Amino acid sequence: MSITPDRLKKGDKVMIVAPSRGLKLLGADCRSIAKERLQNLGLNVVFASNTIDENFDMTGSSTVEKRVQDIHQAFSDKSVKAVLTVIGGFNSNQLIKYLDYDLIQNNPKIFMGFSDITALHAALNAKADLVTYYGPHYSSFGMKKGFEYTLNSAVQRLFEGGELELLPSQEWSDDPWYIDQENRNFIKNDGFWQIRGGNASGTIVGGNLCTFVLNLGTPYRPAFKKDTILFIEDDEASDLLNFERNLVALINQEDFKNVKGLIIGRFQKASHISRENLEFILNKKELYDMPIIANIDMGHTTPIATIPLGGYAKIENGRIWIKD
């Protein structure tokens, strides 16, 4: 049985950790907006010991030992109620075999981030039975415009919880907002793509596809238990062929037979994946009998919903409900 951490409330302490890249990447305005936005929610923002700029090397990360130390610091501190990652990157999977999963399981709390942080989500799901939250980084909270959907979803999930319908945003963006906060390009959202109809329900597993597959063949990959709903997304480095080969890597897992539904996040423009060619690669016998919905607000475009990995999803007639 998965462990769902306590909800947040005003006055709670949130600790910022850097399992991949760190604070050095964030501009002063992004840092200021992020901290103020979290404080406006009534949260007390603190930083783990090794998140300071001078601790980072040429990869933009501190050492494995320091990054592990920070995660252990966050989970062992009884006053910390949520752990929020600075940003993604490429190397959070370096940490997974060094984490104290008994410590984490005995001190369950909210853990949130996305992208490369998937390696940690998967490990915490698999080894600590912890429900984690695939949602905005600390850096994401530094977005000046177009953040309302992301903020509302995070607040609903982390402060309120319960069963909520996942609804599409009104508009989305794939621009480098972190370079220019003022000149943004927003696109009208055409809603979810119902690739295949049907109903299904079960435990949510997934995250960033190209990162999730890094945990295959290890004890840090959560099992596809009976009645699994797979939520996946990918970044701009994944074109149609790379997305397909990584998806097939999951399909080839012996327990994939337990996956009963597939939910896919919106692709970035640089991936050049249209609905037509996505439907083409999803025409596989292992996927024939399951509902498939794509173009949800999850992943590397903005805004994004907060998804409880290890939580529960229900798909009915092209609609999605989520509960943690």
TORKOLDREN-105839 format. One record per residue (C-alpha): residue in three letters; x, y, z; residue number from 1. Coordinates in nm, 3 decimals. Layout:
N
atom mise = Ala | px = X | py = Y | pz = Z | guza = NUM $
...
This chain:
324
atom mise = Met | px = 0.000 | py = 0.000 | pz = 0.000 | guza = 1 $
atom mise = Ser | px = 0.151 | py = 0.333 | pz = -0.106 | guza = 2 $
atom mise = Ile | px = 0.216 | py = 0.600 | pz = 0.155 | guza = 3 $
atom mise = Thr | px = 0.050 | py = 0.935 | pz = 0.084 | guza = 4 $
atom mise = Pro | px = 0.223 | py = 1.223 | pz = 0.264 | guza = 5 $
atom mise = Asp | px = 0.031 | py = 1.477 | pz = 0.469 | guza = 6 $
atom mise = Arg | px = -0.120 | py = 1.779 | pz = 0.293 | guza = 7 $
atom mise = Leu | px = 0.045 | py = 2.116 | pz = 0.317 | guza = 8 $
atom mise = Lys | px = -0.098 | py = 2.392 | pz = 0.533 | guza = 9 $
atom mise = Lys | px = -0.004 | py = 2.751 | pz = 0.598 | guza = 10 $
atom mise = Gly | px = 0.306 | py = 2.784 | pz = 0.811 | guza = 11 $
atom mise = Asp | px = 0.464 | py = 2.462 | pz = 0.680 | guza = 12 $
atom mise = Lys | px = 0.832 | py = 2.451 | pz = 0.591 | guza = 13 $
atom mise = Val | px = 0.942 | py = 2.359 | pz = 0.237 | guza = 14 $
atom mise = Met | px = 1.305 | py = 2.263 | pz = 0.177 | guza = 15 $
atom mise = Ile | px = 1.464 | py = 2.320 | pz = -0.165 | guza = 16 $
atom mise = Val | px = 1.711 | py = 2.055 | pz = -0.284 | guza = 17 $
atom mise = Ala | px = 1.922 | py = 2.022 | pz = -0.601 | guza = 18 $
atom mise = Pro | px = 1.938 | py = 1.652 | pz = -0.704 | guza = 19 $
atom mise = Ser | px = 2.046 | py = 1.746 | pz = -1.059 | guza = 20 $
atom mise = Arg | px = 2.149 | py = 2.097 | pz = -1.153 | guza = 21 $
atom mise = Gly | px = 2.137 | py = 2.376 | pz = -0.899 | guza = 22 $
atom mise = Leu | px = 2.062 | py = 2.735 | pz = -0.813 | guza = 23 $
atom mise = Lys | px = 2.346 | py = 2.872 | pz = -1.026 | guza = 24 $
atom mise = Leu | px = 2.125 | py = 2.830 | pz = -1.333 | guza = 25 $
atom mise = Leu | px = 1.850 | py = 3.054 | pz = -1.196 | guza = 26 $
atom mise = Gly | px = 1.849 | py = 3.428 | pz = -1.254 | guza = 27 $
atom mise = Ala | px = 1.791 | py = 3.667 | pz = -0.966 | guza = 28 $
atom mise = Asp | px = 1.438 | py = 3.752 | pz = -1.084 | guza = 29 $
atom mise = Cys | px = 1.341 | py = 3.384 | pz = -1.108 | guza = 30 $
atom mise = Arg | px = 1.468 | py = 3.316 | pz = -0.756 | guza = 31 $
atom mise = Ser | px = 1.291 | py = 3.620 | pz = -0.615 | guza = 32 $
atom mise = Ile | px = 0.956 | py = 3.545 | pz = -0.780 | guza = 33 $
atom mise = Ala | px = 0.970 | py = 3.176 | pz = -0.682 | guza = 34 $
atom mise = Lys | px = 1.040 | py = 3.245 | pz = -0.317 | guza = 35 $
atom mise = Glu | px = 0.779 | py = 3.518 | pz = -0.293 | guza = 36 $
atom mise = Arg | px = 0.515 | py = 3.304 | pz = -0.464 | guza = 37 $
atom mise = Leu | px = 0.569 | py = 3.016 | pz = -0.221 | guza = 38 $
atom mise = Gln | px = 0.570 | py = 3.255 | pz = 0.074 | guza = 39 $
atom mise = Asn | px = 0.240 | py = 3.400 | pz = -0.049 | guza = 40 $
atom mise = Leu | px = 0.097 | py = 3.049 | pz = -0.009 | guza = 41 $
atom mise = Gly | px = 0.193 | py = 3.075 | pz = 0.358 | guza = 42 $
atom mise = Leu | px = 0.497 | py = 2.848 | pz = 0.325 | guza = 43 $
atom mise = Asn | px = 0.835 | py = 2.891 | pz = 0.491 | guza = 44 $
atom mise = Val | px = 1.105 | py = 2.839 | pz = 0.226 | guza = 45 $
atom mise = Val | px = 1.446 | py = 2.705 | pz = 0.333 | guza = 46 $
atom mise = Phe | px = 1.739 | py = 2.564 | pz = 0.136 | guza = 47 $
atom mise = Ala | px = 1.934 | py = 2.245 | pz = 0.194 | guza = 48 $
atom mise = Ser | px = 2.297 | py = 2.286 | pz = 0.295 | guza = 49 $
atom mise = Asn | px = 2.455 | py = 2.218 | pz = -0.046 | guza = 50 $
atom mise = Thr | px = 2.230 | py = 2.419 | pz = -0.274 | guza = 51 $
atom mise = Ile | px = 2.451 | py = 2.730 | pz = -0.261 | guza = 52 $
atom mise = Asp | px = 2.611 | py = 2.835 | pz = -0.589 | guza = 53 $
atom mise = Glu | px = 2.975 | py = 2.771 | pz = -0.508 | guza = 54 $
atom mise = Asn | px = 2.915 | py = 2.399 | pz = -0.453 | guza = 55 $
atom mise = Phe | px = 2.851 | py = 2.326 | pz = -0.822 | guza = 56 $
atom mise = Asp | px = 3.102 | py = 2.183 | pz = -1.070 | guza = 57 $
atom mise = Met | px = 3.127 | py = 2.199 | pz = -1.449 | guza = 58 $
atom mise = Thr | px = 2.813 | py = 1.986 | pz = -1.487 | guza = 59 $
atom mise = Gly | px = 2.610 | py = 2.233 | pz = -1.282 | guza = 60 $
atom mise = Ser | px = 2.576 | py = 1.984 | pz = -0.996 | guza = 61 $
atom mise = Ser | px = 2.738 | py = 1.931 | pz = -0.660 | guza = 62 $
atom mise = Thr | px = 2.894 | py = 1.593 | pz = -0.576 | guza = 63 $
atom mise = Val | px = 2.684 | py = 1.280 | pz = -0.539 | guza = 64 $
atom mise = Glu | px = 2.761 | py = 1.276 | pz = -0.167 | guza = 65 $
atom mise = Lys | px = 2.641 | py = 1.634 | pz = -0.116 | guza = 66 $
atom mise = Arg | px = 2.324 | py = 1.583 | pz = -0.317 | guza = 67 $
atom mise = Val | px = 2.240 | py = 1.267 | pz = -0.122 | guza = 68 $
atom mise = Gln | px = 2.317 | py = 1.449 | pz = 0.202 | guza = 69 $
atom mise = Asp | px = 2.067 | py = 1.721 | pz = 0.112 | guza = 70 $
atom mise = Ile | px = 1.787 | py = 1.474 | pz = 0.040 | guza = 71 $
atom mise = His | px = 1.856 | py = 1.295 | pz = 0.367 | guza = 72 $
atom mise = Gln | px = 1.862 | py = 1.631 | pz = 0.546 | guza = 73 $
atom mise = Ala | px = 1.521 | py = 1.720 | pz = 0.404 | guza = 74 $
atom mise = Phe | px = 1.357 | py = 1.388 | pz = 0.493 | guza = 75 $
atom mise = Ser | px = 1.511 | py = 1.360 | pz = 0.839 | guza = 76 $
atom mise = Asp | px = 1.407 | py = 1.712 | pz = 0.944 | guza = 77 $
atom mise = Lys | px = 1.071 | py = 1.669 | pz = 1.116 | guza = 78 $
atom mise = Ser | px = 0.985 | py = 2.035 | pz = 1.061 | guza = 79 $
atom mise = Val | px = 1.008 | py = 2.000 | pz = 0.681 | guza = 80 $
atom mise = Lys | px = 0.674 | py = 1.905 | pz = 0.522 | guza = 81 $
atom mise = Ala | px = 0.766 | py = 1.918 | pz = 0.153 | guza = 82 $
atom mise = Val | px = 1.080 | py = 1.875 | pz = -0.057 | guza = 83 $
atom mise = Leu | px = 1.095 | py = 2.074 | pz = -0.380 | guza = 84 $
atom mise = Thr | px = 1.365 | py = 2.033 | pz = -0.645 | guza = 85 $
atom mise = Val | px = 1.547 | py = 2.337 | pz = -0.786 | guza = 86 $
atom mise = Ile | px = 1.533 | py = 2.221 | pz = -1.150 | guza = 87 $
atom mise = Gly | px = 1.592 | py = 1.913 | pz = -1.364 | guza = 88 $
atom mise = Gly | px = 1.909 | py = 1.815 | pz = -1.546 | guza = 89 $
atom mise = Phe | px = 2.071 | py = 1.489 | pz = -1.647 | guza = 90 $
atom mise = Asn | px = 2.212 | py = 1.305 | pz = -1.348 | guza = 91 $
atom mise = Ser | px = 1.968 | py = 1.249 | pz = -1.064 | guza = 92 $
atom mise = Asn | px = 1.995 | py = 0.875 | pz = -1.136 | guza = 93 $
atom mise = Gln | px = 2.346 | py = 0.895 | pz = -0.986 | guza = 94 $
atom mise = Leu | px = 2.184 | py = 0.920 | pz = -0.643 | guza = 95 $
atom mise = Ile | px = 1.933 | py = 0.637 | pz = -0.636 | guza = 96 $
atom mise = Lys | px = 2.154 | py = 0.355 | pz = -0.505 | guza = 97 $
atom mise = Tyr | px = 2.288 | py = 0.574 | pz = -0.222 | guza = 98 $
atom mise = Leu | px = 1.959 | py = 0.691 | pz = -0.070 | guza = 99 $
atom mise = Asp | px = 1.838 | py = 0.564 | pz = 0.269 | guza = 100 $
atom mise = Tyr | px = 1.491 | py = 0.441 | pz = 0.171 | guza = 101 $
atom mise = Asp | px = 1.408 | py = 0.333 | pz = 0.526 | guza = 102 $
atom mise = Leu | px = 1.470 | py = 0.691 | pz = 0.641 | guza = 103 $
atom mise = Ile | px = 1.247 | py = 0.823 | pz = 0.362 | guza = 104 $
atom mise = Gln | px = 0.971 | py = 0.568 | pz = 0.421 | guza = 105 $
atom mise = Asn | px = 0.969 | py = 0.641 | pz = 0.793 | guza = 106 $
atom mise = Asn | px = 0.949 | py = 1.016 | pz = 0.731 | guza = 107 $
atom mise = Pro | px = 0.703 | py = 1.049 | pz = 0.442 | guza = 108 $
atom mise = Lys | px = 0.659 | py = 1.397 | pz = 0.302 | guza = 109 $
atom mise = Ile | px = 0.576 | py = 1.567 | pz = -0.025 | guza = 110 $
atom mise = Phe | px = 0.847 | py = 1.534 | pz = -0.290 | guza = 111 $
atom mise = Met | px = 0.792 | py = 1.733 | pz = -0.610 | guza = 112 $
atom mise = Gly | px = 0.975 | py = 1.804 | pz = -0.936 | guza = 113 $
atom mise = Phe | px = 0.973 | py = 1.678 | pz = -1.294 | guza = 114 $
atom mise = Ser | px = 1.191 | py = 1.587 | pz = -1.594 | guza = 115 $
atom mise = Asp | px = 1.523 | py = 1.430 | pz = -1.481 | guza = 116 $
atom mise = Ile | px = 1.378 | py = 1.405 | pz = -1.129 | guza = 117 $
atom mise = Thr | px = 1.180 | py = 1.108 | pz = -1.268 | guza = 118 $
atom mise = Ala | px = 1.469 | py = 0.879 | pz = -1.169 | guza = 119 $
atom mise = Leu | px = 1.411 | py = 0.977 | pz = -0.806 | guza = 120 $
atom mise = His | px = 1.032 | py = 0.959 | pz = -0.832 | guza = 121 $
atom mise = Ala | px = 1.062 | py = 0.604 | pz = -0.963 | guza = 122 $
atom mise = Ala | px = 1.306 | py = 0.503 | pz = -0.692 | guza = 123 $
atom mise = Leu | px = 1.097 | py = 0.653 | pz = -0.411 | guza = 124 $
atom mise = Asn | px = 0.786 | py = 0.483 | pz = -0.551 | guza = 125 $
atom mise = Ala | px = 0.965 | py = 0.148 | pz = -0.583 | guza = 126 $
atom mise = Lys | px = 1.179 | py = 0.141 | pz = -0.269 | guza = 127 $
atom mise = Ala | px = 0.991 | py = 0.356 | pz = -0.017 | guza = 128 $
atom mise = Asp | px = 0.631 | py = 0.303 | pz = -0.137 | guza = 129 $
atom mise = Leu | px = 0.595 | py = 0.682 | pz = -0.133 | guza = 130 $
atom mise = Val | px = 0.344 | py = 0.873 | pz = -0.343 | guza = 131 $
atom mise = Thr | px = 0.543 | py = 1.156 | pz = -0.505 | guza = 132 $
atom mise = Tyr | px = 0.433 | py = 1.453 | pz = -0.713 | guza = 133 $
atom mise = Tyr | px = 0.531 | py = 1.506 | pz = -1.075 | guza = 134 $
atom mise = Gly | px = 0.493 | py = 1.880 | pz = -1.088 | guza = 135 $
atom mise = Pro | px = 0.668 | py = 2.217 | pz = -1.095 | guza = 136 $
atom mise = His | px = 1.024 | py = 2.273 | pz = -0.975 | guza = 137 $
atom mise = Tyr | px = 1.123 | py = 2.561 | pz = -0.749 | guza = 138 $
atom mise = Ser | px = 1.246 | py = 2.729 | pz = -1.068 | guza = 139 $
atom mise = Ser | px = 0.901 | py = 2.688 | pz = -1.224 | guza = 140 $
atom mise = Phe | px = 0.754 | py = 2.904 | pz = -0.948 | guza = 141 $
atom mise = Gly | px = 0.977 | py = 3.183 | pz = -1.082 | guza = 142 $
atom mise = Met | px = 0.771 | py = 3.210 | pz = -1.401 | guza = 143 $
atom mise = Lys | px = 0.621 | py = 3.558 | pz = -1.419 | guza = 144 $
atom mise = Lys | px = 0.340 | py = 3.500 | pz = -1.672 | guza = 145 $
atom mise = Gly | px = 0.124 | py = 3.204 | pz = -1.767 | guza = 146 $
atom mise = Phe | px = 0.168 | py = 3.023 | pz = -1.435 | guza = 147 $
atom mise = Glu | px = -0.191 | py = 3.027 | pz = -1.308 | guza = 148 $
atom mise = Tyr | px = -0.290 | py = 2.676 | pz = -1.422 | guza = 149 $
atom mise = Thr | px = 0.034 | py = 2.528 | pz = -1.283 | guza = 150 $
atom mise = Leu | px = -0.010 | py = 2.707 | pz = -0.951 | guza = 151 $
atom mise = Asn | px = -0.377 | py = 2.615 | pz = -0.913 | guza = 152 $
atom mise = Ser | px = -0.307 | py = 2.249 | pz = -0.988 | guza = 153 $
atom mise = Ala | px = -0.021 | py = 2.234 | pz = -0.736 | guza = 154 $
atom mise = Val | px = -0.228 | py = 2.405 | pz = -0.467 | guza = 155 $
atom mise = Gln | px = -0.527 | py = 2.178 | pz = -0.524 | guza = 156 $
atom mise = Arg | px = -0.313 | py = 1.867 | pz = -0.514 | guza = 157 $
atom mise = Leu | px = -0.076 | py = 1.952 | pz = -0.229 | guza = 158 $
atom mise = Phe | px = -0.307 | py = 2.149 | pz = 0.001 | guza = 159 $
atom mise = Glu | px = -0.647 | py = 1.993 | pz = -0.070 | guza = 160 $
atom mise = Gly | px = -0.611 | py = 1.655 | pz = -0.241 | guza = 161 $
atom mise = Gly | px = -0.899 | py = 1.419 | pz = -0.307 | guza = 162 $
atom mise = Glu | px = -1.032 | py = 1.316 | pz = -0.647 | guza = 163 $
atom mise = Leu | px = -1.001 | py = 1.592 | pz = -0.904 | guza = 164 $
atom mise = Glu | px = -1.075 | py = 1.591 | pz = -1.274 | guza = 165 $
atom mise = Leu | px = -0.774 | py = 1.668 | pz = -1.490 | guza = 166 $
atom mise = Leu | px = -0.882 | py = 1.944 | pz = -1.726 | guza = 167 $
atom mise = Pro | px = -0.692 | py = 2.099 | pz = -2.018 | guza = 168 $
atom mise = Ser | px = -0.543 | py = 2.448 | pz = -1.986 | guza = 169 $
atom mise = Gln | px = -0.687 | py = 2.729 | pz = -2.196 | guza = 170 $
atom mise = Glu | px = -0.350 | py = 2.808 | pz = -2.355 | guza = 171 $
atom mise = Trp | px = 0.008 | py = 2.686 | pz = -2.349 | guza = 172 $
atom mise = Ser | px = 0.359 | py = 2.797 | pz = -2.432 | guza = 173 $
atom mise = Asp | px = 0.687 | py = 2.642 | pz = -2.539 | guza = 174 $
atom mise = Asp | px = 0.898 | py = 2.955 | pz = -2.531 | guza = 175 $
atom mise = Pro | px = 1.220 | py = 3.004 | pz = -2.328 | guza = 176 $
atom mise = Trp | px = 1.045 | py = 3.206 | pz = -2.057 | guza = 177 $
atom mise = Tyr | px = 1.351 | py = 3.188 | pz = -1.832 | guza = 178 $
atom mise = Ile | px = 1.543 | py = 3.402 | pz = -2.086 | guza = 179 $
atom mise = Asp | px = 1.270 | py = 3.659 | pz = -2.146 | guza = 180 $
atom mise = Gln | px = 0.996 | py = 3.686 | pz = -1.884 | guza = 181 $
atom mise = Glu | px = 0.808 | py = 3.963 | pz = -2.066 | guza = 182 $
atom mise = Asn | px = 0.779 | py = 3.856 | pz = -2.430 | guza = 183 $
atom mise = Arg | px = 0.585 | py = 3.532 | pz = -2.415 | guza = 184 $
atom mise = Asn | px = 0.407 | py = 3.341 | pz = -2.692 | guza = 185 $
atom mise = Phe | px = 0.087 | py = 3.167 | pz = -2.580 | guza = 186 $
atom mise = Ile | px = -0.104 | py = 2.925 | pz = -2.803 | guza = 187 $
atom mise = Lys | px = -0.472 | py = 2.834 | pz = -2.775 | guza = 188 $
atom mise = Asn | px = -0.503 | py = 2.480 | pz = -2.646 | guza = 189 $
atom mise = Asp | px = -0.705 | py = 2.242 | pz = -2.862 | guza = 190 $
atom mise = Gly | px = -0.764 | py = 2.012 | pz = -2.567 | guza = 191 $
atom mise = Phe | px = -0.686 | py = 1.648 | pz = -2.499 | guza = 192 $
atom mise = Trp | px = -0.638 | py = 1.408 | pz = -2.789 | guza = 193 $
atom mise = Gln | px = -0.846 | py = 1.095 | pz = -2.738 | guza = 194 $
atom mise = Ile | px = -0.635 | py = 0.854 | pz = -2.941 | guza = 195 $
atom mise = Arg | px = -0.833 | py = 0.549 | pz = -2.833 | guza = 196 $
atom mise = Gly | px = -1.156 | py = 0.527 | pz = -2.637 | guza = 197 $
atom mise = Gly | px = -1.240 | py = 0.310 | pz = -2.342 | guza = 198 $
atom mise = Asn | px = -1.244 | py = 0.310 | pz = -1.964 | guza = 199 $
atom mise = Ala | px = -0.976 | py = 0.208 | pz = -1.715 | guza = 200 $
atom mise = Ser | px = -0.854 | py = 0.282 | pz = -1.365 | guza = 201 $
atom mise = Gly | px = -0.550 | py = 0.202 | pz = -1.156 | guza = 202 $
atom mise = Thr | px = -0.224 | py = 0.313 | pz = -0.999 | guza = 203 $
atom mise = Ile | px = -0.032 | py = 0.595 | pz = -1.168 | guza = 204 $
atom mise = Val | px = 0.323 | py = 0.512 | pz = -1.279 | guza = 205 $
atom mise = Gly | px = 0.554 | py = 0.713 | pz = -1.504 | guza = 206 $
atom mise = Gly | px = 0.711 | py = 1.055 | pz = -1.557 | guza = 207 $
atom mise = Asn | px = 0.966 | py = 1.162 | pz = -1.815 | guza = 208 $
atom mise = Leu | px = 0.993 | py = 0.869 | pz = -2.054 | guza = 209 $
atom mise = Cys | px = 1.360 | py = 0.893 | pz = -2.152 | guza = 210 $
atom mise = Thr | px = 1.454 | py = 0.916 | pz = -1.782 | guza = 211 $
atom mise = Phe | px = 1.216 | py = 0.646 | pz = -1.663 | guza = 212 $
atom mise = Val | px = 1.377 | py = 0.390 | pz = -1.894 | guza = 213 $
atom mise = Leu | px = 1.712 | py = 0.452 | pz = -1.722 | guza = 214 $
atom mise = Asn | px = 1.573 | py = 0.261 | pz = -1.423 | guza = 215 $
atom mise = Leu | px = 1.473 | py = -0.046 | pz = -1.624 | guza = 216 $
atom mise = Gly | px = 1.643 | py = -0.363 | pz = -1.504 | guza = 217 $
atom mise = Thr | px = 1.710 | py = -0.214 | pz = -1.161 | guza = 218 $
atom mise = Pro | px = 1.524 | py = -0.242 | pz = -0.828 | guza = 219 $
atom mise = Tyr | px = 1.450 | py = 0.131 | pz = -0.862 | guza = 220 $
atom mise = Arg | px = 1.183 | py = 0.090 | pz = -1.129 | guza = 221 $
atom mise = Pro | px = 0.829 | py = 0.074 | pz = -0.985 | guza = 222 $
atom mise = Ala | px = 0.645 | py = -0.238 | pz = -1.092 | guza = 223 $
atom mise = Phe | px = 0.350 | py = -0.220 | pz = -1.328 | guza = 224 $
atom mise = Lys | px = 0.115 | py = -0.373 | pz = -1.076 | guza = 225 $
atom mise = Lys | px = -0.230 | py = -0.502 | pz = -1.161 | guza = 226 $
atom mise = Asp | px = -0.429 | py = -0.214 | pz = -1.310 | guza = 227 $
atom mise = Thr | px = -0.161 | py = 0.045 | pz = -1.383 | guza = 228 $
atom mise = Ile | px = -0.224 | py = 0.371 | pz = -1.566 | guza = 229 $
atom mise = Leu | px = 0.095 | py = 0.487 | pz = -1.737 | guza = 230 $
atom mise = Phe | px = 0.156 | py = 0.865 | pz = -1.750 | guza = 231 $
atom mise = Ile | px = 0.452 | py = 0.965 | pz = -1.971 | guza = 232 $
atom mise = Glu | px = 0.594 | py = 1.274 | pz = -2.138 | guza = 233 $
atom mise = Asp | px = 0.921 | py = 1.365 | pz = -2.308 | guza = 234 $
atom mise = Asp | px = 1.134 | py = 1.668 | pz = -2.384 | guza = 235 $
atom mise = Glu | px = 1.247 | py = 1.834 | pz = -2.705 | guza = 236 $
atom mise = Ala | px = 1.541 | py = 1.595 | pz = -2.744 | guza = 237 $
atom mise = Ser | px = 1.292 | py = 1.316 | pz = -2.813 | guza = 238 $
atom mise = Asp | px = 1.167 | py = 1.299 | pz = -3.169 | guza = 239 $
atom mise = Leu | px = 0.911 | py = 1.048 | pz = -3.297 | guza = 240 $
atom mise = Leu | px = 1.159 | py = 0.760 | pz = -3.335 | guza = 241 $
atom mise = Asn | px = 1.321 | py = 0.809 | pz = -2.995 | guza = 242 $
atom mise = Phe | px = 0.983 | py = 0.834 | pz = -2.826 | guza = 243 $
atom mise = Glu | px = 0.871 | py = 0.514 | pz = -2.997 | guza = 244 $
atom mise = Arg | px = 1.182 | py = 0.313 | pz = -2.906 | guza = 245 $
atom mise = Asn | px = 1.158 | py = 0.418 | pz = -2.540 | guza = 246 $
atom mise = Leu | px = 0.787 | py = 0.337 | pz = -2.530 | guza = 247 $
atom mise = Val | px = 0.859 | py = -0.006 | pz = -2.679 | guza = 248 $
atom mise = Ala | px = 1.121 | py = -0.058 | pz = -2.407 | guza = 249 $
atom mise = Leu | px = 0.834 | py = -0.031 | pz = -2.159 | guza = 250 $
atom mise = Ile | px = 0.603 | py = -0.247 | pz = -2.369 | guza = 251 $
atom mise = Asn | px = 0.872 | py = -0.518 | pz = -2.367 | guza = 252 $
atom mise = Gln | px = 0.867 | py = -0.538 | pz = -1.986 | guza = 253 $
atom mise = Glu | px = 0.707 | py = -0.859 | pz = -1.865 | guza = 254 $
atom mise = Asp | px = 0.465 | py = -0.674 | pz = -1.637 | guza = 255 $
atom mise = Phe | px = 0.346 | py = -0.430 | pz = -1.906 | guza = 256 $
atom mise = Lys | px = 0.044 | py = -0.660 | pz = -1.941 | guza = 257 $
atom mise = Asn | px = -0.083 | py = -0.493 | pz = -1.625 | guza = 258 $
atom mise = Val | px = -0.096 | py = -0.149 | pz = -1.790 | guza = 259 $
atom mise = Lys | px = -0.461 | py = -0.069 | pz = -1.863 | guza = 260 $
atom mise = Gly | px = -0.440 | py = 0.291 | pz = -1.985 | guza = 261 $
atom mise = Leu | px = -0.188 | py = 0.530 | pz = -2.140 | guza = 262 $
atom mise = Ile | px = -0.174 | py = 0.907 | pz = -2.082 | guza = 263 $
atom mise = Ile | px = 0.078 | py = 1.117 | pz = -2.278 | guza = 264 $
atom mise = Gly | px = 0.189 | py = 1.472 | pz = -2.208 | guza = 265 $
atom mise = Arg | px = 0.212 | py = 1.750 | pz = -2.464 | guza = 266 $
atom mise = Phe | px = 0.519 | py = 1.739 | pz = -2.688 | guza = 267 $
atom mise = Gln | px = 0.750 | py = 2.034 | pz = -2.737 | guza = 268 $
atom mise = Lys | px = 0.759 | py = 2.192 | pz = -3.081 | guza = 269 $
atom mise = Ala | px = 1.115 | py = 2.074 | pz = -3.147 | guza = 270 $
atom mise = Ser | px = 1.000 | py = 1.711 | pz = -3.124 | guza = 271 $
atom mise = His | px = 0.790 | py = 1.758 | pz = -3.441 | guza = 272 $
atom mise = Ile | px = 0.533 | py = 1.503 | pz = -3.322 | guza = 273 $
atom mise = Ser | px = 0.186 | py = 1.561 | pz = -3.459 | guza = 274 $
atom mise = Arg | px = -0.133 | py = 1.384 | pz = -3.362 | guza = 275 $
atom mise = Glu | px = -0.123 | py = 1.195 | pz = -3.692 | guza = 276 $
atom mise = Asn | px = 0.224 | py = 1.048 | pz = -3.649 | guza = 277 $
atom mise = Leu | px = 0.166 | py = 0.984 | pz = -3.279 | guza = 278 $
atom mise = Glu | px = -0.141 | py = 0.778 | pz = -3.368 | guza = 279 $
atom mise = Phe | px = 0.072 | py = 0.588 | pz = -3.617 | guza = 280 $
atom mise = Ile | px = 0.332 | py = 0.476 | pz = -3.363 | guza = 281 $
atom mise = Leu | px = 0.064 | py = 0.393 | pz = -3.105 | guza = 282 $
atom mise = Asn | px = -0.093 | py = 0.143 | pz = -3.344 | guza = 283 $
atom mise = Lys | px = 0.061 | py = -0.156 | pz = -3.166 | guza = 284 $
atom mise = Lys | px = -0.114 | py = -0.475 | pz = -3.060 | guza = 285 $
atom mise = Glu | px = -0.008 | py = -0.432 | pz = -2.697 | guza = 286 $
atom mise = Leu | px = -0.198 | py = -0.101 | pz = -2.693 | guza = 287 $
atom mise = Tyr | px = -0.511 | py = -0.204 | pz = -2.885 | guza = 288 $
atom mise = Asp | px = -0.733 | py = -0.269 | pz = -2.586 | guza = 289 $
atom mise = Met | px = -0.652 | py = 0.031 | pz = -2.368 | guza = 290 $
atom mise = Pro | px = -0.775 | py = 0.391 | pz = -2.364 | guza = 291 $
atom mise = Ile | px = -0.508 | py = 0.638 | pz = -2.477 | guza = 292 $
atom mise = Ile | px = -0.525 | py = 1.013 | pz = -2.420 | guza = 293 $
atom mise = Ala | px = -0.249 | py = 1.253 | pz = -2.530 | guza = 294 $
atom mise = Asn | px = -0.171 | py = 1.624 | pz = -2.525 | guza = 295 $
atom mise = Ile | px = -0.234 | py = 1.664 | pz = -2.152 | guza = 296 $
atom mise = Asp | px = -0.065 | py = 1.943 | pz = -1.956 | guza = 297 $
atom mise = Met | px = 0.227 | py = 1.738 | pz = -1.829 | guza = 298 $
atom mise = Gly | px = 0.593 | py = 1.777 | pz = -1.906 | guza = 299 $
atom mise = His | px = 0.817 | py = 2.035 | pz = -2.070 | guza = 300 $
atom mise = Thr | px = 0.569 | py = 2.284 | pz = -2.213 | guza = 301 $
atom mise = Thr | px = 0.387 | py = 2.519 | pz = -1.978 | guza = 302 $
atom mise = Pro | px = 0.159 | py = 2.513 | pz = -1.789 | guza = 303 $
atom mise = Ile | px = 0.167 | py = 2.173 | pz = -1.619 | guza = 304 $
atom mise = Ala | px = -0.058 | py = 1.980 | pz = -1.386 | guza = 305 $
atom mise = Thr | px = 0.069 | py = 1.815 | pz = -1.068 | guza = 306 $
atom mise = Ile | px = 0.038 | py = 1.435 | pz = -1.102 | guza = 307 $
atom mise = Pro | px = 0.060 | py = 1.205 | pz = -0.797 | guza = 308 $
atom mise = Leu | px = 0.286 | py = 0.916 | pz = -0.899 | guza = 309 $
atom mise = Gly | px = 0.171 | py = 0.616 | pz = -0.699 | guza = 310 $
atom mise = Gly | px = -0.173 | py = 0.774 | pz = -0.678 | guza = 311 $
atom mise = Tyr | px = -0.488 | py = 0.668 | pz = -0.861 | guza = 312 $
atom mise = Ala | px = -0.629 | py = 0.759 | pz = -1.203 | guza = 313 $
atom mise = Lys | px = -0.961 | py = 0.686 | pz = -1.367 | guza = 314 $
atom mise = Ile | px = -1.029 | py = 0.724 | pz = -1.740 | guza = 315 $
atom mise = Glu | px = -1.390 | py = 0.739 | pz = -1.859 | guza = 316 $
atom mise = Asn | px = -1.503 | py = 0.844 | pz = -2.205 | guza = 317 $
atom mise = Gly | px = -1.203 | py = 1.065 | pz = -2.273 | guza = 318 $
atom mise = Arg | px = -1.203 | py = 1.227 | pz = -1.928 | guza = 319 $
atom mise = Ile | px = -0.945 | py = 1.178 | pz = -1.653 | guza = 320 $
atom mise = Trp | px = -0.982 | py = 1.187 | pz = -1.275 | guza = 321 $
atom mise = Ile | px = -0.686 | py = 1.175 | pz = -1.039 | guza = 322 $
atom mise = Lys | px = -0.665 | py = 1.098 | pz = -0.667 | guza = 323 $
atom mise = Asp | px = -0.377 | py = 1.057 | pz = -0.422 | guza = 324 $
